[in-house]
Amino acid sequence: MSRTEWPEDVAGEIRRRVLAEPGFMKVTQVVRRGGGTFRVSLRPVVIKGEKGYQGEMTEEGRTQVKNFDLEGARSGLEEMLGQTGPRELHLVTASGDLHVRVTKKGKFLESRSSPMARDVDEQQGHDRVKRQPLTDFDSAALLKALGIADADGRIRASMRGKYDQVNEFLKVIDAAIADKPEKTLNIVDCGCGRAYLTLAVYFYLTAVRGFEVRVCGIDRKADVIATARRLAADLDVAEHVVFVEGELAESEPPFEADMVLSLHACDTATDEALARGMEWKCRYLICAPCCQHELHKTLKEGGPMQAVLRHGILRERLADLLTDTFRAQLLRILGFRVQIVEFVSAEATARNILLRAEFCVKPGQQAAVSDYLELRDFWNVTPWLETRMARLTGKYLSKY
């Protein structure tokens, strides 16, 4: 036996407890090499009602995930046992734990827990008490791959705000599709960035809601798209979650979209996301706007609002409120029922307003048009979204 080859009795025990005995929960091995560590783990999961296994590999901060059947898990376990050099293996089962450390000199040091009788969740995270969308399913691999959680699965303090934002956004999506009879959904994430929301939406809707989902993220930055594509590949979902590099106004998803998402797209990028959603005839539009400079620049000083407009911070906040009001009213004119809500606390982000719209009423209703025109004429401005959507809005606005 070589210095790093597993003793046959220990290797046999690991194989048996992982693959053949009930109560297997997780096996993890950490290998130290080249001044760094390589972590690999295997655990049981339930995928579309069938028992399977999920492998997770982390090296240099990059996490990759792949699902296996029994034979794939058997092969993966043999690869794990075939690793050489200093390493530690930790096996967790309902009946107890096994920990093995292999030293630099090839010495095997075993330790075992006392006999246990743990309860095992046969659904592996899919039947938990609901708290947050990202805790309604086993999201550990996703959060680690995104960098929201560390290697041990703990939410990083610096990413707590992003974690909360994604959770709250998922709640809004959940409420929007609560009455959707079809369990299919094609989603476009406009200005997807590092794909936190893009990937979270896919995993949540498939794992928790049981939807058949396709998601397309669009962003103009080549490096961002490259990173997002790598993440989708690492999480083994590249077939269902795709990314398009390009300007939003010129880009097209590879399917007919049902829903458009936009999380903190700056200035008129939110308007462009709304416009594209309407051009794609989406039923659902869910956008959390970010900074809004266009209207801020065109507000004219003087008149009864001069006392507000002379102060920069008040002018900025007023422009934010007016921009979102104009957006909501234009959506109403074009046949959408609109809600404006705070989707996270102000402590999490100052940009906590969210527009949720569903196309479900007759476009061009007189009350919606009149309210919009009165507001627009009072401020003597032309919102960017009105100009962008003139082909659709013009026939309604010109009547009054």
N, C-alpha and C positions, 0 to 999 in steps of 0.2 A: 504493500500500500504506500502511495506517495505521501509526502508530508501534508498535502492539502486535500487528499481524497477522503471522503466521508467514511467513517466506520460503517460497515454494512448494516449492523443492527440499528444504528441511528437513522441512516438513510431509509431503511425499510420502514421504520416507525413513522417517519415523516410522510412517506408516500401513502402509507395506510391511513393515517389520521387525516390527511388532506383529501384523498380521493375516494376512500372506501368507507370510512366510518361516519356516522351521523354526528352532527354537532361541530363540524369544521367552521371556523369563523374567519380566520385570516392567517397568512404566513408572510412574513416580511424578512428580507435579507438586505443588509447594508454591507457593501464591499468597499474597502479603502484602497485607493490606487491613485498614483500620480499626484499625491497631495490633495486629492478630493475624494468624494464618496459617490457611489452608485447605489441607489435604493431601488429594489424591485419587490413587488408584493402581488399576491394572488388571493382572491376572496370569492365566495359564492355570491351570485346575484340572480334575480328573476327577471328575465327579458321576455316580454310579450307572453307572460304566463308560463314560460319554460325555464327550468333551472339551468343556469350556466355559470360561467366564471368570468371574472374581470381581472386582467393584469394591469399593473401600473408601474411605470419605470420613470425614475427621476434622476437626472444627472445634469450638473452645472445649471441648476435652476429650471430646467426644462422637463415638463411632465408629459409622458405619453401614455395613452390608455388604449386597450384593445380587449374586446370580448371574445370568449372562447367557449366551445363545447367541451365535453369531457376529454376527448382525445387531444384537443388543443391545450387544455389545462395540464394534461399529463406531460406533453412535450415541454410546456413552459416550466413546469416544476423540475424536469430533468435539466433544463438549461440553468435554472437557479442552483441546483445541486452541483452542477458542473463548474461553477465559478471557482476561481482559485485566489490565493492570497489571503491576507487578514480580512476577516468578515464576521458578522454576527447574524444569526438567524433567530427569529422569534415566532413561534407557532402558538396560535390562540385557538382553543377549542372549548366546547361546553364542559368537557371533563377536566380541563386544566391546561396549563401553559408549559411549553418547552423552550428553553433558551440555550443556544449553543454559540460559544465564541471560539473562533479559530485564531490563534496568535500568529505573529510573524514567523515563528519557528515551526508552525504547523501543528501545534498542540491543540486538542479539542477539549474545551471546558464546558461541561453540561450542568444545567441547573433546572429544577422542575418545581412547579408550584404544588401546593397541597391539592388533593383531589377536590374538584368543584362540581357543581350542578347548575351551570348557568342556563338561563332561558335564552333560546335562540330565536331571533326574528326570521321566520321562514321567508318573509317577503323581502328581507335585506334592505330595509329602509323605505319600502314603498307603502307601508301600512302604519306609519308613525302618527302620533297625535299632531295635528296641524298647528304650526306656530307661524312660520314664515314660508313663502314659496320655496326658498332655497333650502329649507329644512324639511319640506314635504317629501323630498326624495334624497337619495344618497348623492349629494353634490360635491363630495370631498375632492374627487379627481378633477372635476370641472374647476372648482375654486383654486386648486393648486396650480393647474395649468394656466389659469388666467393671472396668477400672481396675487389673487385676493387673499388666499390662505397660504400659510407657510408649509414646509414639508411635513409637519405633524398634523396639518388640517386646521390649525388655529387661524382665525381671521386676523390679518395684520392690522395693527393700530392705524397705520397710514392709509389703509384701504377700507376702513370701517364706513366712511361716507359713501364710497362707491357701492359697497355691499348693501347698504340701506337703500340707496337710490334704485338699484336693480330690483330688490325685493318689492319696493313700493310700486315700481313700474309694472312688475309682473302681476300685482294685485289689480291694477287698473285694467290690464289686458284680460285677466280672468273675469272681471266684472263685465267687460265689453262683450265677451263671447259667451256669457252665461246661458243665453237662450239660443245659441246657434245650433240648429239641428244636425248639420253635417259635421262629422268629426275630421274635417280636412281644413287646412289653412295654409295659404301661401303668403309669406310676409317679406316685406322689403324694409331694411333698416337703413335709413338715409343718413349719410355721414357717420358710418358705423364705427370709425376709429379703431381701437384695439379689440373690438368685438365682444366686450363684456356682455352687453345686452343681447347682441345677436345670438351668441351661443347659449346664454342662459334661457332665452325664450324657447329655443329649440328643445333643450333638455327638459325644461319644466312642462311644456305642453305635451311632449311625448310621454314622459315618465309619469306625470301626475294626472293630466287630463285625458290621456289616451288618444290624442290627435295624431293624424298623419300630417306632418309638417314639412314644408320646404321654406328655407330662409335664404335671402340674398342680401348681403351687406354691400353697400356702395360707398366708396370714398375716393377722393382724388389723389391721395398720397400713396405713391408706389410702395414705400417701405411699410406703411401701415397695412396695406392689403397683403403684402408678402407675409407679414407676421400673422395676420388673421387666417390666411390660408394654411400656414404651418400649424396653427392652433387647431383648426378643424381636422387636419390630418392626424395630429397627435391624439385627438380625442375620438378618432375613428368615425367622424361624421361628415367627411368631405363630400360624400355623395349627396347629402341632404342640405348642407350648409355651404353655400358658394359665395364668392366675393368678386365684385366687378370694380376695376380701377377706372376712374374717369370722373368728369364733371357730372353732377347729378342731373342737370338740365339736358344732357346729351346721352345719358346711360339708360340701358334697358335691362330689366331682370329677365332671366331665362324662363319665365312663366307668367301667367296672368295673376296679378297680385290681388289679394283680398284685404290686406292690411298694410298700412305704412306706419313705421315708427320713426321717431327722431328724438334723440336725447341730447339736449344742450347743443344743437347746431346754432352757430353764431349768426346774428343779424338776419339778413334776408335768406340765409340757408334754411331756416325754418319755414319761411314762406315758400321756398322752392320745393321743400319736402311736401307741404300741403298741396301745392300746385300739381306736382307729379302724381300724388295720390289721387287727385281728382281726374287728371288726364288718364290715369290707368283704370279709372272707374272703380276704385277701391270702396268697399263698404265701410271700413273702419280706418280712421286717422287718429293716431295718438302721438302727440308731440309735447315735449317739455322744452320751451324756448330758452335761449341763452340771452346774451347781450343783444340789444336792439338799437342800432345807431341811425338807421335810415330816417325814421320819423323824428328822432331827436334833432337832426340837422335841418329839418324843414319846418319845424314849429316856428311860427312867426311871433315875434315879441310885440307887445302893445295890447291895448284893450283890457278887459277886466281880469285877464289871467297874467298880467305883467308881473304881479307880485310873486307868483309861483315861478314863472319862466326866468326871472333874473338870477335865481339860485341854481347852480349847476346840479346839485344832488337832487333837488326837487324836480328840475326839468327832466333829468334822466329817469326818475321813477315815474313821472307822469307819462313820458314817452313809452316806457315799458307797458304801463297799464292801457294806454290808448292803442298801442300796436296790437296787443292781444285782444282787446275789445273789437277792433276792426277785423281782425282775423276771424273771430267767432261769428261776427255778424255777416261777413261775406260767406262763410260756410253755411249759415242758416239760409241765406238767399239762394244758395246753390243746392239746397235740399238735405242738409245735414242737421240732425239734432245734436246740440253742443252742450257739453258741461265744461266748466273751468274750475279746477280744484287745486288745492295745495297737496302735492303728492308726497312730500317729505317735510320734516320740520324745518323751520327757518335756521335752526342751529346746524343742520346738516349741509345746507346750501342756500344762499340768498336767491338762487334761481329755482324756486320751488313751485312755480305755477305750471300746471299741465292742462292741455286742451285734449278732450276726448270727444270725438265726433263719429256719428254713425249716419250713413246715408239711408234715410227712411221716411222722408216727408216730401211733399210736392215742392219743387223749386219755384222761386219767383213769387213767394207770397208777399202781398202788399205791405203787411205790417213790418216784415223783416226788412224790406227795401226802404220803407219810409224811415225807420229807426236808423238805418245806416246812413242815408243821405243827410238827415238832420245832424247827425254827429260829425260827418265829414265836412259839411258846409260850415258848421259852427267853428271848427278848427281851421278851415280853409286849407286843407291838405288833400293829397291824393295818395293813399296808402300803396306801398309797393306791390302788395298782393293783388290789388284791384287792377293795376296796370298789367301785371303778369298774367292775370286771368281774364283780360278784357274780352277774349273770344267767347267766354262763357258768361261773364257778368254783364257785358254791354247790353245785351238784349233785354235784361231786366231793369238795369239802372236807367236806360234811356226812356223808359215808359213814364217816368215820374219827374 
